[in-house]
Amino acid sequence: MSAKAEPLRVRLLYSYSHKNEKYRDETEKTLSLLRRQGVLDDWSDHSILPGQPISKKLQEQMDKTDIFLFLISRDFLASDECLKEWDYAAKLAQERPNIVCVPVILTPCPWPDLPGAADLKALPKDAKPISSHSDRNIAWQQIYDGLKRVVEAFRTDFSVRPSFRKELAKTQFISQSHVPLDTVFVFPRLTTPVASGNVLDDIVVADAEQLLETSHVLIVGDALSGKTALCRHLFLTLSKVQSPVLHFDLHNAGPRPAATLFAEHYAMQYFGDYSRWSHLSQRLIVMDNLTADPRTLEYVVQATETFDRVIVAVSSEIYYSFYDDKESLASFRRVHLQPLTHTKQEDLIRQRLRVSNTIAAPGKIDATVDELEGRVNSIIMSNRIVPRYPFYVLAILQTYEGFLQTQMEITSHSHCYHVLILSYLAKSGIDLKDDEVNACFNFAEHLAYERFQAHGVGPHADFTEADFEAFVSKYEEEYVIKSSTLRRLRSDPYGILLKNHEAFRDRYMYFFFLGRFLARNSHQHTNEITELVERSYITANYLTLMFTIHHTDDTRILDEILSRTKASLSAATPATLDKVETRMFADLVQAIPARILSENSVAEERKNERDRRDETEELTADNDVDEDDPVEFVNDIYRIMKNNNVLGQILKSKYGVLRRTKLSEVAETVADGGLRLVSLMVGAEDEVRHLAVRIRRSYPEMSLERIERALQFWIFLLTMWNVGKIVGALNGPEIREVIERLVAEKDTPAYDLIGFYLRLETGDDFAKEDLNELKRLMDKHAYPFMRTVLSFRTQEYLNTHRVPVRLAQAVCAALGIKYRARLKDA
């Protein structure tokens, strides 16, 4: 720590009657030693120069005063101006709890009758007036000693300034009300690479305590991944327990010496003397937003020499472009901010629900969370479009809570991406007025289409600075756009365009704007849209289609998607999952334990279930298709899977504008498409047996029966996975009535199963009507496969939802299993 750090100068203001001026002179003389030591600045109206406004100067000084020294006498009590100063100081003390008001009693007077005076300790000792002391030197010594202690207390008061704590606790969302950070903060998912032999394994950093085990930590994460929120959380949490921690935003650091900046940041954040604070042990500095400017790295290096512990947050783009191989960062433990797990996402949703007071009945908590979770997951789509970072989850939730201004027309499911882009624009300094937003959107739409024409649908194809400048020149010939708007669109770190790479910051932005352009100009781009529909199995095409359909009212595009989906695998009949089709599973399901009902708490079971979702996402993370397969049969499979996602989005976002007949057609296309995939697997006993024989040739040590059973098990899992995907696409409480009518019309075991699954997914809570429907289906489909999967799904629901004991007992009786009491949730 620099030895030249200036001591804190505590500001003291004299409030007195001019008739007692000699006492003020004596007080100044008494405190002269503290002034010479550089720890006290005292001020009185005596310092106001001729011609200066007295009241204005006085208020300016009072607003920045630490100690109010009231020299009280009968003259003071008789002065209107003195009493105004007393009242104003009391008001400031309520706003700034560190302010100290010290009465100094000059002569006998009824000073305790002043408002609030009875609670204040006065000087000299025991509030004995100075004039009553036989030896006034004793009184002045007591005043000196008392004020010296007050000054010392100020210098060693290392509490956070309330204004700074309030500012740091803000969350940055477009909402009508301030949401404090600690009310919605969930500790993020952090991993750090650790060498294990010749392999690097990712180790999870579970909490702040583990994060702080290393003295130097580098937090690397994408834009809006939660770096800033984590930095703020660390400061707010540590400062609450009086751990010496400093917050430093490198993005706003100017070209000044590091020691000066550290001291200035301390003064903005804390009371007390930095020269004293800087000698405390285990001081930590949290440095957010390491930039490409090499000076910011110099500040980090200086911090490692000044502080005991240093945490630095940097964007992935900046780190890998400028700092990946920097020797000066070699001592830092690198920690990566990952998307939230499903468990952490659920925690975040529950936090937000508590803040918004959305949940009324405790019994509906789990169902409410499930509904919101389903909506969030359908938008995030397994981290493929929007990463599962807290910012995106909260922004999506806002659209359902009605926090946004109505004139923005941010409604329903499909507009959540609109909200996210508006958030970026707002953070970039764009005024969210219609004209400004429309200008930004129009520019981005045309840029996305320019890239699409030049380089194909991929969002990260090469697009040089020269390409960008040429586009801007051509665009400005047709449209007006301000140069300041262009700068903000490319500003760091929140501009929607990356300045160096001439690409959209996030891939969903490219698809959003390209889809919006095609939707607004669909009649001129029919052939291109048809090509996207024809090759919708390619991931980039399907994502473009999804956003196109969000923004258009042109039903021709929807009809084209429906037609192409129906034509895929048209030779296959949708599976019915009747007794004949599922007979290969008969022995398999009967060997599975009938009871999977857990005795663990609902919270624990929900965590286990969401851990399984994380595992499934990891297994399916590489299932994106980026090119045609030479076998059209394979393309058909992927086309059905991708189109079902698009159609599912349509059901969720356009249920209010499509006719019931069209909604039913879309739902039927989704279900039949998924069931055609199922039909490729079920009812193929002979094929399974032939495959088992071929496998046994390579593994003769395994019995034919064991191989056949393993194949049957995997087909069973794939069957249920496909049913789950159908349910996920149709999962919308708004269209429940449409689905129920379709299920009744189709009247197959497969549709009954889908209908019952959706009943559990979209209901507020499990009711007697659900029990009656379960009993009806168990009687209607009394064969092993259906009874087993109905039982399993119902037990899974009981495991993860709070169901009244009597109803749970009745369900167990219907399933023929024993009910046992479970652990209570905390």
Beta strands, then each sheet from edge to edge (+ up, - down):
strand 1: 10-15
strand 2: 40-43
strand 3: 67-72
strand 4: 100-105
strand 5: 189-196
strand 6: 199-205
strand 7: 216-221
strand 8: 245-249
strand 9: 284-290
strand 10: 309-315
strand 11: 333-338
strand 12: 497-498
strand 13: 503-504
sheet 1: 2+ 1+ 3+ 4+
sheet 2: 6+ 5- 11+ 7+ 10+ 9+ 8+
sheet 3: 12+ 13-
end
